[in-house]
């Protein structure tokens, strides 16, 4: 499962069926795009050279969202702060694409409703509590396992969205924050993937 899918299973209100979190920004488009960059980094498809992201397209990707995101970055290297809005713009409406994918796998429902102006709104109430619990467990597992980059990415997104206090107990939250703050001192010696994680976090906090 993609990082963005795990995050949206946690972030979507089980009843209302829309992504929601305590902080007003970043919005769902931005966090979804950032999550795709984190996934590409975990899969070794991005390189960080001179503070710019370089896409590795030599081997095709099977997941359509990841493939489109990688193709978007293939034209020319860009800083992470520019890559996130670029992916969000090219894959618009990205949150709906992610949630439609979860619907096709029977993890969420898909309900359409019309407003008094006859505007259509699509809601995705949670269908699989087990899938959401697994997403939360992935986040918690990363607190104690520095090699779990997938879970660490979900942890990072939960921090940026302000959701960590809602998901973790006090001691877990303290450990998670220490783990994430360590990204402030990451350099290339810590590994390229973590360096990209640090760039994504900095861009989202800006």
Order of alpha helices (4+ residues) and beta strands (2+ residues): alpha-alpha-beta-beta-alpha-alpha-alpha-beta-beta-alpha-alpha-alpha-alpha-alpha
